[in-house]
């Protein structure tokens, strides 16, 4: 097994009780928000990004109390609260995906998502797109693109000053001008049967936004052979290309490299998720800046998309349990993270070779604990990894650092 040095960093450390016994499938969001243990302690690190301008790791939280943004100093191993509650309201409870660092301006862009139920939708104004200037410690709200809908992820076209976002619960794609805040709805992506949007989209060097959508089949209640498909969009001429294929699946027989070994005893946990059928749901995307967009699927498959042709190739089956929501790219190396129920894994693939490694023992020896899930990864210039843990149901989630041998 490949060597790893891993450490947990605790922002909050609440012990949580009763998930299986009284909460899951029973409680409402109002009950969670009214319970101090869960309101204050049930945090997740849903978005993490390393900022080369100041060397800090910015952490977007799922936190019912609206305290959503922190900076982590790797040199000191300390967190700093960035006072997001000066602009959040009662329904801004997470920065889900993604937290983007502008490569030239040093500013950060993100959006807010929800946990509240349908009975509060009229009170909730909608997800906010926000710009944060770390040097000035200043927030600027760019707008609410779609009233009452919240934002699961954003992608950026820095050259054209555009942000794209994917909304929830209803699945729309919007475009927002960063300079003016003017927003426009571009398309709907879902249908009545499937949650279709990518966990995060990606913009290639030619300005195409890549994502996933669902077939409509409004006359039928049975999915077709390719229910989740790729699309790409370009702002010049409002051009969409709707592909008839999607991402790779576990059962696809041809792949580029052998499967890396998974954790001993791990088994698929897809039946516990909304993605129990493997339709190639997109769990993550990362771009090499040139030819390939890499995608992890909820079934644990790594695929790659040729940005010039749209061709998809299966790379390998990577995550033994399923869920592959974290990918990061640096210096020709692709890093990945995922897994469920404590069977969490990290992957390292030097894309110039056929060597793919899996790191399956993610326990911090100082505390004897490991992440329940990995939701996002950031990597700094020294290839230290920062892992955002989410959805831990027995304690507050932590930020983790990892050095791979």
Kinemage of the C-alpha trace (Angstrom):
@kinemage 1
@onewidth
@group {chain A} dominant
@subgroup {mainchain}
@vectorlist {calphas} color= white
{ca unk a 1} P 0.000 0.000 0.000
{ca unk a 2} L 1.285 3.457 -0.903
{ca unk a 3} L 2.473 5.594 2.017
{ca unk a 4} L 0.558 8.635 3.207
{ca unk a 5} L 0.839 11.242 5.941
{ca unk a 6} L -2.583 12.543 6.936
{ca unk a 7} L -3.789 14.943 9.596
{ca unk a 8} L -7.199 16.173 10.719
{ca unk a 9} L -7.819 19.863 11.427
{ca unk a 10} L -10.818 20.600 13.620
{ca unk a 11} L -12.746 23.815 13.142
{ca unk a 12} L -15.591 22.588 15.360
{ca unk a 13} L -15.718 19.285 17.170
{ca unk a 14} L -19.269 18.412 18.192
{ca unk a 15} L -20.329 14.842 18.839
{ca unk a 16} L -23.629 14.195 17.066
{ca unk a 17} L -26.211 11.658 18.192
{ca unk a 18} L -29.416 10.185 16.849
{ca unk a 19} L -28.970 10.229 13.083
{ca unk a 20} L -30.132 6.677 12.473
{ca unk a 21} L -32.535 6.505 15.409
{ca unk a 22} L -34.599 9.665 14.959
{ca unk a 23} L -33.335 11.978 12.209
{ca unk a 24} L -32.777 10.327 8.823
{ca unk a 25} L -36.105 10.011 7.025
{ca unk a 26} L -37.971 11.505 9.999
{ca unk a 27} L -36.878 14.996 10.953
{ca unk a 28} L -37.681 18.160 9.017
{ca unk a 29} L -35.167 20.894 8.298
{ca unk a 30} L -36.940 23.120 10.841
{ca unk a 31} L -36.158 20.545 13.540
{ca unk a 32} L -32.491 20.414 12.555
{ca unk a 33} L -32.215 24.195 12.579
{ca unk a 34} L -33.885 24.403 16.007
{ca unk a 35} L -31.553 21.847 17.608
{ca unk a 36} L -28.330 23.510 18.896
{ca unk a 37} L -26.266 20.348 18.534
{ca unk a 38} L -27.076 19.917 14.850
{ca unk a 39} L -27.417 23.617 13.987
{ca unk a 40} L -23.973 24.496 15.326
{ca unk a 41} L -22.118 21.210 15.087
{ca unk a 42} L -23.187 19.577 11.842
{ca unk a 43} L -20.750 21.332 9.542
{ca unk a 44} L -19.208 20.060 6.317
{ca unk a 45} L -16.271 21.325 4.285
{ca unk a 46} L -18.170 21.419 1.016
{ca unk a 47} L -15.739 23.632 -0.931
{ca unk a 48} L -11.969 24.032 -0.564
{ca unk a 49} L -9.511 25.937 -2.725
{ca unk a 50} L -5.863 26.859 -2.340
{ca unk a 51} L -5.191 30.496 -3.197
{ca unk a 52} L -1.711 31.035 -4.691
{ca unk a 53} L -1.899 34.761 -3.932
{ca unk a 54} L -1.647 34.354 -0.162
{ca unk a 55} L -0.961 30.632 0.283
{ca unk a 56} L -4.148 30.113 2.300
{ca unk a 57} L -6.803 27.453 1.864
{ca unk a 58} L -10.294 28.915 1.677
{ca unk a 59} L -13.040 26.702 3.037
{ca unk a 60} L -16.704 26.982 2.131
{ca unk a 61} L -18.893 25.310 4.719
{ca unk a 62} L -22.260 23.697 5.040
{ca unk a 63} L -23.304 25.356 8.297
{ca unk a 64} L -26.915 25.975 9.325
{ca unk a 65} L -25.873 29.033 11.340
{ca unk a 66} L -24.729 30.865 8.168
{ca unk a 67} L -21.059 31.049 9.190
{ca unk a 68} L -19.905 29.853 5.780
{ca unk a 69} L -16.365 30.986 4.936
{ca unk a 70} L -13.033 30.384 6.680
{ca unk a 71} L -9.368 30.671 5.766
{ca unk a 72} L -6.947 27.935 6.829
{ca unk a 73} L -3.262 28.790 7.248
{ca unk a 74} L -1.223 25.652 6.461
{ca unk a 75} L 1.920 27.044 8.109
{ca unk a 76} L 0.166 27.629 11.424
{ca unk a 77} L -2.563 24.967 11.061
{ca unk a 78} L -5.121 27.535 12.204
{ca unk a 79} L -8.509 28.722 10.949
{ca unk a 80} L -9.709 32.303 10.630
{ca unk a 81} L -13.382 33.214 10.479
{ca unk a 82} L -14.102 35.535 7.548
{ca unk a 83} L -17.372 36.841 8.983
{ca unk a 84} L -19.750 35.644 6.298
{ca unk a 85} L -22.702 36.266 8.594
{ca unk a 86} L -22.492 39.953 7.722
{ca unk a 87} L -24.243 39.080 4.434
{ca unk a 88} L -25.850 35.625 4.818
{ca unk a 89} L -29.510 35.239 5.719
{ca unk a 90} L -31.310 32.324 7.371
{ca unk a 91} L -31.423 30.332 4.122
{ca unk a 92} L -27.796 30.737 3.010
{ca unk a 93} L -26.502 27.611 4.714
{ca unk a 94} L -23.801 26.289 2.419
{ca unk a 95} L -21.183 27.060 -0.162
{ca unk a 96} L -21.606 23.781 -1.933
{ca unk a 97} L -19.410 23.807 -5.041
{ca unk a 98} L -17.317 25.645 -6.075
{ca unk a 99} L -15.030 28.226 -4.508
{ca unk a 100} L -13.046 29.718 -7.390
{ca unk a 101} L -9.873 31.833 -7.180
{ca unk a 102} L -9.469 34.336 -9.994
{ca unk a 103} L -6.009 33.670 -11.482
{ca unk a 104} L -5.121 37.355 -11.927
{ca unk a 105} L -7.259 39.446 -9.594
{ca unk a 106} L -6.771 37.465 -6.390
{ca unk a 107} L -10.502 37.511 -5.685
{ca unk a 108} L -12.709 34.529 -4.833
{ca unk a 109} L -16.108 33.705 -6.313
{ca unk a 110} L -18.726 31.384 -4.860
{ca unk a 111} L -22.477 30.897 -4.488
{ca unk a 112} L -24.882 29.759 -1.801
{ca unk a 113} L -27.085 26.684 -1.624
{ca unk a 114} L -29.858 25.400 0.627
{ca unk a 115} L -31.092 22.840 3.118
{ca unk a 116} L -34.600 24.184 3.772
{ca unk a 117} L -37.730 22.381 2.642
{ca unk a 118} L -40.390 23.351 0.112
{ca unk a 119} L -42.647 25.046 2.689
{ca unk a 120} L -40.108 27.866 3.114
{ca unk a 121} L -39.395 28.523 -0.541
{ca unk a 122} L -41.338 31.786 -0.687
{ca unk a 123} L -39.425 33.185 2.284
{ca unk a 124} L -36.060 32.196 0.818
{ca unk a 125} L -34.889 34.783 -1.720
{ca unk a 126} L -32.550 32.469 -3.644
{ca unk a 127} L -28.881 31.597 -3.961
{ca unk a 128} L -26.440 34.493 -4.016
{ca unk a 129} L -23.353 34.803 -6.208
{ca unk a 130} L -20.654 36.488 -4.143
{ca unk a 131} L -17.199 37.938 -4.786
{ca unk a 132} L -14.729 38.132 -1.906
{ca unk a 133} L -11.537 40.202 -1.906
{ca unk a 134} L -9.142 38.638 0.638
{ca unk a 135} L -6.770 41.634 0.618
{ca unk a 136} L -9.524 44.153 1.377
{ca unk a 137} L -11.633 41.712 3.459
{ca unk a 138} L -14.619 42.839 1.425
{ca unk a 139} L -17.662 40.932 0.148
{ca unk a 140} L -19.721 41.981 -2.854
{ca unk a 141} L -23.001 40.327 -3.748
{ca unk a 142} L -23.283 40.033 -7.518
{ca unk a 143} L -26.922 39.049 -7.434
{ca unk a 144} L -29.527 36.322 -7.114
{ca unk a 145} L -29.729 34.851 -10.638
{ca unk a 146} L -32.967 32.867 -10.172
{ca unk a 147} L -35.357 33.887 -7.389
{ca unk a 148} L -36.098 31.176 -4.810
{ca unk a 149} L -33.695 28.683 -6.424
{ca unk a 150} L -30.261 27.984 -4.948
{ca unk a 151} L -26.920 27.258 -6.558
{ca unk a 152} L -25.131 23.916 -6.381
{ca unk a 153} L -21.988 24.892 -8.281
{ca unk a 154} L -20.403 27.541 -10.472
{ca unk a 155} L -17.803 27.525 -13.246
{ca unk a 156} L -15.812 30.458 -14.592
{ca unk a 157} L -14.747 31.762 -17.991
{ca unk a 158} L -12.156 34.231 -16.747
{ca unk a 159} L -11.232 35.479 -20.240
{ca unk a 160} L -14.796 36.621 -20.942
{ca unk a 161} L -15.669 37.601 -17.375
{ca unk a 162} L -18.490 35.071 -17.185
{ca unk a 163} L -19.726 32.807 -14.423
{ca unk a 164} L -22.006 29.838 -15.021
{ca unk a 165} L -24.186 28.254 -12.356
{ca unk a 166} L -26.335 25.181 -11.846
{ca unk a 167} L -29.436 25.586 -9.679
{ca unk a 168} L -31.284 23.384 -7.186
{ca unk a 169} L -33.909 21.972 -6.592
{ca unk a 170} L -35.111 22.843 -10.103
{ca unk a 171} L -32.216 22.324 -12.482
{ca unk a 172} L -31.383 25.368 -14.568
{ca unk a 173} L -28.166 26.622 -16.112
{ca unk a 174} L -27.516 30.355 -15.920
{ca unk a 175} L -24.837 32.765 -17.110
{ca unk a 176} L -23.787 35.806 -15.083
{ca unk a 177} L -21.563 38.722 -16.084
{ca unk a 178} L -19.074 39.207 -13.252
{ca unk a 179} L -18.621 42.919 -13.968
{ca unk a 180} L -22.307 43.848 -13.931
{ca unk a 181} L -24.131 41.019 -12.177
{ca unk a 182} L -26.487 40.669 -15.131
{ca unk a 183} L -27.797 37.098 -15.262
{ca unk a 184} L -29.539 35.110 -17.959
{ca unk a 185} L -31.130 31.667 -17.818
{ca unk a 186} L -29.718 29.478 -20.584
{ca unk a 187} L -31.376 26.078 -20.295
{ca unk a 188} L -33.143 23.541 -18.121
{ca unk a 189} L -31.189 20.347 -17.539
{ca unk a 190} L -33.262 17.882 -15.527
{ca unk a 191} L -36.442 15.880 -15.862
{ca unk a 192} L -39.037 14.338 -13.564
{ca unk a 193} L -37.029 11.158 -13.000
{ca unk a 194} L -33.375 12.093 -12.634
{ca unk a 195} L -31.089 14.656 -11.023
{ca unk a 196} L -28.865 15.443 -13.981
{ca unk a 197} L -26.511 18.373 -13.431
{ca unk a 198} L -22.769 17.877 -12.968
{ca unk a 199} L -21.456 18.227 -9.438
{ca unk a 200} L -19.319 20.910 -11.011
{ca unk a 201} L -19.004 22.056 -14.609
{ca unk a 202} L -15.807 23.039 -16.403
{ca unk a 203} L -14.829 25.665 -18.984
{ca unk a 204} L -12.128 24.704 -21.509
{ca unk a 205} L -9.501 27.000 -23.030
{ca unk a 206} L -11.710 27.744 -26.026
{ca unk a 207} L -14.540 29.020 -23.836
{ca unk a 208} L -16.847 26.000 -23.963
{ca unk a 209} L -18.702 25.156 -20.762
{ca unk a 210} L -19.050 21.386 -20.253
{ca unk a 211} L -21.724 19.716 -18.159
{ca unk a 212} L -24.381 17.017 -18.067
{ca unk a 213} L -28.127 17.016 -18.664
{ca unk a 214} L -31.014 14.536 -18.690
{ca unk a 215} L -33.082 13.288 -21.593
{ca unk a 216} L -36.676 14.502 -21.379
{ca unk a 217} L -38.813 11.556 -22.577
{ca unk a 218} L -41.982 13.381 -21.499
{ca unk a 219} L -44.145 10.684 -23.090
{ca unk a 220} L -42.469 7.849 -21.168
{ca unk a 221} L -41.786 6.859 -17.569
{ca unk a 222} L -38.866 4.600 -18.434
{ca unk a 223} L -35.385 5.935 -19.077
{ca unk a 224} L -33.680 5.372 -22.392
{ca unk a 225} L -30.271 3.732 -22.817
{ca unk a 226} L -28.428 7.053 -22.272
{ca unk a 227} L -30.507 9.048 -19.791
{ca unk a 228} L -27.629 11.315 -18.663
{ca unk a 229} L -25.720 13.017 -21.463
{ca unk a 230} L -22.990 15.556 -22.044
{ca unk a 231} L -23.512 19.042 -23.394
{ca unk a 232} L -21.291 22.007 -24.093
{ca unk a 233} L -22.182 25.688 -24.444
{ca unk a 234} L -20.361 28.672 -25.937
{ca unk a 235} L -21.423 32.281 -25.274
{ca unk a 236} L -20.562 33.458 -28.785
{ca unk a 237} L -23.831 32.974 -30.593
{ca unk a 238} L -25.396 31.182 -27.586
{ca unk a 239} L -24.339 27.854 -29.077
{ca unk a 240} L -25.240 24.554 -27.453
{ca unk a 241} L -24.012 21.144 -28.528
{ca unk a 242} L -26.178 18.364 -27.071
{ca unk a 243} L -24.339 15.057 -27.260
{ca unk a 244} L -26.127 11.737 -27.458
{ca unk a 245} L -23.578 10.053 -25.178
{ca unk a 246} L -22.615 10.510 -21.569
{ca unk a 247} L -19.821 9.470 -19.213
{ca unk a 248} L -18.426 5.978 -18.786
{ca unk a 249} L -20.052 3.325 -16.619
{ca unk a 250} L -18.756 0.529 -14.422
{ca unk a 251} L -19.811 -2.102 -16.946
{ca unk a 252} L -17.930 -0.546 -19.862
{ca unk a 253} L -15.343 -3.222 -20.726
{ca unk a 254} L -12.612 -1.060 -22.299
{ca unk a 255} L -10.483 1.193 -20.103
{ca unk a 256} L -7.094 2.908 -20.240
{ca unk a 257} L -5.386 1.677 -17.049
{ca unk a 258} L -5.955 -1.158 -14.571
{ca unk a 259} L -8.232 -0.505 -11.604
{ca unk a 260} L -6.285 0.542 -8.510
{ca unk a 261} L -6.870 -1.583 -5.392
{ca unk a 262} L -9.710 -0.443 -3.147
{ca unk a 263} L -9.971 -0.653 0.640
{ca unk a 264} L -10.183 -4.238 1.861
{ca unk a 265} L -13.789 -5.153 2.646
{ca unk a 266} L -15.339 -2.126 0.886
{ca unk a 267} L -18.471 -2.754 -1.153
{ca unk a 268} L -20.641 -0.569 -3.340
{ca unk a 269} L -22.902 1.772 -1.375
{ca unk a 270} L -24.745 3.240 -4.360
{ca unk a 271} L -28.045 1.778 -3.158
{ca unk a 272} L -27.922 4.327 -0.309
{ca unk a 273} L -27.892 7.264 -2.726
{ca unk a 274} L -30.191 8.952 -5.241
{ca unk a 275} L -27.743 7.652 -7.868
{ca unk a 276} L -28.283 3.950 -7.190
{ca unk a 277} L -28.452 3.260 -10.940
{ca unk a 278} L -25.198 3.810 -12.807
{ca unk a 279} L -26.156 6.211 -15.587
{ca unk a 280} L -22.822 8.039 -15.596
{ca unk a 281} L -23.889 10.807 -13.203
{ca unk a 282} L -21.102 13.399 -13.090
{ca unk a 283} L -19.663 13.762 -9.581
{ca unk a 284} L -16.621 15.940 -10.419
{ca unk a 285} L -14.674 17.566 -13.233
{ca unk a 286} L -11.086 18.804 -13.590
{ca unk a 287} L -9.325 20.201 -16.660
{ca unk a 288} L -5.704 19.800 -17.741
{ca unk a 289} L -5.801 23.191 -19.471
{ca unk a 290} L -5.240 21.707 -22.886
{ca unk a 291} L -6.940 18.590 -24.230
{ca unk a 292} L -8.744 16.579 -21.585
{ca unk a 293} L -11.489 17.181 -19.061
{ca unk a 294} L -11.439 14.443 -16.430
{ca unk a 295} L -14.692 13.375 -14.782
{ca unk a 296} L -15.459 11.211 -11.770
{ca unk a 297} L -18.875 9.560 -11.640
{ca unk a 298} L -21.105 8.737 -8.699
{ca unk a 299} L -20.425 5.056 -9.438
{ca unk a 300} L -16.713 5.654 -8.787
{ca unk a 301} L -15.532 5.614 -12.410
{ca unk a 302} L -12.868 7.960 -13.753
{ca unk a 303} L -13.448 9.033 -17.373
{ca unk a 304} L -11.911 11.602 -19.651
{ca unk a 305} L -13.480 13.819 -22.297
{ca unk a 306} L -11.546 14.968 -25.342
{ca unk a 307} L -12.475 18.654 -25.406
{ca unk a 308} L -11.826 18.860 -29.150
{ca unk a 309} L -14.151 16.027 -30.176
{ca unk a 310} L -16.381 15.226 -27.184
{ca unk a 311} L -15.171 11.614 -27.224
{ca unk a 312} L -15.340 9.903 -23.820
{ca unk a 313} L -12.956 7.180 -22.638
{ca unk a 314} L -13.144 5.142 -19.456
{ca unk a 315} L -9.903 5.456 -17.511
{ca unk a 316} L -10.575 3.035 -14.629
{ca unk a 317} L -12.951 2.044 -11.844
{ca unk a 318} L -11.403 3.924 -8.926
{ca unk a 319} L -13.742 4.293 -5.926
{ca unk a 320} L -14.817 0.926 -4.558
{ca unk a 321} L -17.968 2.125 -2.763
{ca unk a 322} L -18.986 4.713 -5.333
{ca unk a 323} L -19.044 8.531 -5.110
{ca unk a 324} L -16.124 10.338 -6.728
{ca unk a 325} L -16.805 14.018 -6.002
{ca unk a 326} L -13.240 15.366 -5.803
{ca unk a 327} L -10.676 15.913 -8.565
{ca unk a 328} L -7.705 18.287 -8.747
{ca unk a 329} L -4.981 18.806 -11.338
{ca unk a 330} L -1.381 19.967 -10.935
{ca unk a 331} L 1.787 19.503 -13.002
{ca unk a 332} L 0.446 16.662 -15.101
{ca unk a 333} L -0.820 14.750 -12.070
{ca unk a 334} L -4.497 14.103 -11.424
{ca unk a 335} L -5.581 13.691 -7.811
{ca unk a 336} L -8.941 12.283 -6.807
{ca unk a 337} L -10.916 11.560 -3.676
{ca unk a 338} L -14.178 9.879 -2.786
{ca unk a 339} L -15.866 6.969 -1.106
{ca unk a 340} L -18.614 6.528 1.467
{ca unk a 341} L -19.232 5.245 4.990
{ca unk a 342} L -15.608 5.716 6.013
{ca unk a 343} L -14.313 3.648 3.059
{ca unk a 344} L -12.658 6.767 1.699
{ca unk a 345} L -9.859 6.762 -0.851
{ca unk a 346} L -7.383 9.054 -2.537
{ca unk a 347} L -6.042 8.523 -6.044
{ca unk a 348} L -2.918 9.804 -7.752
{ca unk a 349} L -2.417 9.344 -11.482
{ca unk a 350} L 0.550 10.680 -13.391
{ca unk a 351} L -1.271 11.091 -16.692
{ca unk a 352} L 2.006 10.762 -18.626
{ca unk a 353} L 2.271 7.119 -17.526
{ca unk a 354} L -0.034 4.176 -16.891
{ca unk a 355} L 0.670 4.246 -13.157
{ca unk a 356} L -2.355 4.949 -10.990
{ca unk a 357} L -2.052 4.685 -7.195
{ca unk a 358} L -4.738 4.332 -4.554
{ca unk a 359} L -4.324 5.481 -0.950
{ca unk a 360} L -6.864 3.676 1.167
{ca unk a 361} L -5.732 4.110 4.761
{ca unk a 362} L -6.690 7.688 5.596
{ca unk a 363} L -6.599 7.482 9.397
{ca unk a 364} L -4.905 10.249 11.354
{ca unk a 365} L -2.931 8.274 13.968
{ca unk a 366} L -3.144 11.118 16.486
{ca unk a 367} L -6.926 10.801 16.764
{ca unk a 368} L -7.581 7.325 15.344
{ca unk a 369} L -10.228 8.653 12.953
{ca unk a 370} L -10.724 9.061 9.210
{ca unk a 371} L -13.012 11.115 6.953
{ca unk a 372} L -16.505 9.697 6.477
{ca unk a 373} L -16.592 11.155 2.957
{ca unk a 374} L -14.398 13.388 0.824
{ca unk a 375} L -16.293 16.117 -1.007
{ca unk a 376} L -13.584 18.254 -2.576
{ca unk a 377} L -9.789 18.413 -2.921
{ca unk a 378} L -7.403 21.318 -3.308
{ca unk a 379} L -3.688 20.955 -4.068
{ca unk a 380} L -0.959 23.528 -3.491
{ca unk a 381} L 2.243 24.081 -5.450
{ca unk a 382} L 4.103 21.578 -3.229
{ca unk a 383} L 1.432 18.921 -3.888
{ca unk a 384} L 0.039 18.951 -0.385
{ca unk a 385} L -3.613 17.926 -0.568
{ca unk a 386} L -6.445 19.558 1.369
{ca unk a 387} L -9.492 17.342 1.761
{ca unk a 388} L -12.924 18.699 2.534
{ca unk a 389} L -14.915 16.154 4.562
{ca unk a 390} L -18.714 16.248 4.468
{ca unk a 391} L -21.800 14.426 5.713
{ca unk a 392} L -20.317 12.927 8.840
{ca unk a 393} L -23.307 11.920 10.968
{ca unk a 394} L -21.543 11.256 14.273
{ca unk a 395} L -19.353 14.355 14.584
{ca unk a 396} L -18.493 17.647 12.924
{ca unk a 397} L -16.642 17.178 9.656
{ca unk a 398} L -12.976 18.213 9.504
{ca unk a 399} L -10.496 19.627 7.034
{ca unk a 400} L -7.727 17.109 6.340
{ca unk a 401} L -4.211 17.541 4.953
{ca unk a 402} L -2.424 14.727 3.153
{ca unk a 403} L 1.071 14.159 1.832
{ca unk a 404} L 1.417 11.195 -0.502
{ca unk a 405} L 4.662 9.197 -0.455
